[in-house]
């Protein structure tokens, strides 16, 4: 019976939706996390005739599938910090970091720190491009345009030392980026090559120091989606039960 398979596709799609919602909710407090949305599409149809000669076709569908899982790159809320190495991109763009194999990785997570050598690094210890080294006794100052200086105390006051300028990357299709875990993304053929520039150039956002970006997950919205998926899963299971009972009745008629 076609209904068994059709209802099973609905259960499979709703199960994947629940799994994606679970990941979104679990990352509701992850700095810079971007939620993932599900897209659904119906499957092929079987034409079983027409209503009459030259009339509308009679078609029966075969279910549903998850056609896409796309990431929503809308900005999250701003969280004020007291850490001078915390930064937020106020607009489009990604911080560029050097991955463990030297390959570039991209992130919206600006919760940085300095290592034992004074290098500006991510929480995983990956260096932030283009390689900024903060003097041991210097206070980091970051401008909206990404210029980074260190205020170093001297006998007569402070001395400002230029450290460099942050690099920001944009992509033709950010949704095509591959999630690499740890709040990092990799460029893919679908995302297009990275356009590495500086803040407030080529459509990129400016830098806000002493701030980080909250996850853009709306927990209330996710809970509503979870209830909808759960109800859909239950209804699909009832269709399977009904189809199974009908098959049992049909089988009993043959005895």
N, C-alpha and C positions, 0 to 999 in steps of 0.2 A: 504494500500500500504506500502510495506516494507521501501521504501525510506523515509517516514515521520519519522519513529522511528530511522532509521539509522542516518539521518541528525540531529535529535534532540540530539543524543548521542554526536555528534561532537560539537554542540553548548554548551552542558553541560560541556564537557571537556575543551573547550576553555574558558568558563566562569571561571572555577576553576583555569585555568592557569593565567588568568588576575588577579584574586583575590590574587594568590600567588605572582605575579609580583608586585602588589600594596604593599604588605607587605614588600617585599624585598626593593623596592625603598624608602618606608617610613622609613626604618631602615638603609639607606645608611650612616647616620652619627652617628649610635648607636655604642658605643665603644664595640669592641669584637663581634659584631653580625656576625653570619654565615648564608649566604644565603641558601635558600631552592630551590632545583631543582625538576621539575616535570618529571615523567616517564609515557609514554603512552603505551598501548597495545591494539591490536584489539580484538574484541569480537568473539563469536562463529560463525561458518560458517554453512550454510545449503547446503547440497549436493542435487542438482536438476537433476542430471543425469551425463552422460559422453558424450564426444564428439563423440565417436563411440564405438563399441564393443571392450572392452579391452583398451580404450583410457584414456586420462587424465580426472580426475573428474571435473565436473562443480560445482563450489561452489560460493555462494553469501554470503558476509559478513554482519554482523549486526551492525557494527559501531565500536566505540572506547570508551575506558574508561581511567581515570587516574589511573595507577597501583601503583604509588609510589610518595611520597613526601620526598625526602632524603636531609639531610642537608650537605652542603659542608663545611668541617672543615679545608680547606686550610687557612694558616695564612694571616691576613690582613697586610696592610702597618704599619710601625712604626711611631708613632706620639710623638715627643719630648715634654717633659713637664718640668715645673719648680717646681712641687710638689713632695717632697721626698717620699710621700706615694703612688705615681703612679708607677705601675709595669707592666711588660710585660713578658709573657712566650715566649722565643725565641725558638720555637719548639713545640713538642707535650705536651699535659697535660692540666689539669684544676686546677684552684685554688679551694680549699675546704673551704666552709663556713658553719656555723651553721644556719640552717633555723629557722623560727619562732617557730616551734614545736620541735626543737632540732634535727630534721632530717638533714642529710648532703645534701647540694646542691653544684653544681659545676658550675663554670663560667670561661670564658676567659676574663671577664671585670676586669682589675686590677686598675680601678680608685677608689682607697681606700681613707679613711680618718681616723681620730681618733675621738672617742667620748669624752664625758666629763671626763671619767675616764682614758683616754689615750689608750683605747683598739683599735686595728686596726680593722676597720669595713668597710663594703661595703657602698655604697651610701644609701642603705635601712636600714643600722644599723645592719646588720648581721655580727657576729664576724668571722674573718678570722682564720682558723685553722693553728696552734694548740693553738691559744689564745695568741696574742702578745700584751703586754702593754708597750707603749712608755712613758718614764718619761716626766714630764711636761716641763722640761728645756732641754731635750735631742734632738739631731738631729739624725734622723733615717738614718742608713747606711745599705744597702742590698747588699750582695755579689751575684755573679752569681750562686753560689751553694745554694742560699736561706738563708744563715746565716744572721741573723739580729742583729745589735748592735746599741747602742745609744751612741753618743759622747756627754758627759756631761761636761760643762765648770767647771773648778776648779780654785783655786787661782793661781796655777802654770801652767795652761794649760788646757788640756782636759783629761777626763777619759773615757775609752771605756768599756761599760757594755754590756754583751751578753744577748740578749732577747730571742733567740730561732731560729728555722729553719722552714721556710715555708713548708707546705705540698702540694704535687702535686699528682693529681690522673690521672690515665689512664684507658682506658676501652678496652676490646677485640673488641667491635664494637661501636665506638662513635656515628655512625649514628642511633643507636637504642635508644639513650637517649631521654627522654621526656622533651620537652620545658616547663618550669614552669612559663615563663614570668619574666620580670625584669632582663633579661640576665642570668637566671639560668636554670640549667638542673637537672633532677632527673634520677637516675639509674633505669633501667627496666630489665626484663628478657632478652629482646633482646640485650641490651647493654652489659650485663654481669656485674659481680661484679666489684666494683672499686678496682684498685690496688693503694693504697695510699703509696707514697714514698716521696723522697725529690728531688729537682731539679738536673738535670744532672745525675740521676740514673735510671736504667731500661728503658732507651730510652726516658726519659723526657727531655724537653728543659731547658735551663738556664734562670735565671731571669735578666731582664734589669730594673734597677731603673731609675726614671725620664723619663718614657716612657709608652705609652699605645698602644693598638692595634686598628687600624681602622677597620671598617666593611669591609668585603671582597666582598661587592656588587659592581659590575661593572655596573654603571648606563647606559653607552652606550649599553652594552650587554642586559640589561634589557629592554631598549627602543626598540631595534630590536626585542626582543622576544614579546614585547607588540604589535608591529605592525603586526607581523606574526599571533599572536592569534586573533587580531581584524579582519584581513582579512579572517582567517579561519572561524570565527564566521559569518561574512557577507556571505561567500560562502555557508555555511551550511543553513543559513536562505533562500537563494535564491533557494536551492534545495527543501526546504519545500514549497516555493511558487510555484515552477514548478510542484511538485507532487500534490499539491492542485488543480492547474489548470487542470492537467490531469484527476484527479478524477471528477472534474466538467464536463469535456467533456464526460467522461464515463457515468456519471449519466444522462446527457442530451440525450445520445443515447438511453437510455431505455424508454424515454418518448414517 
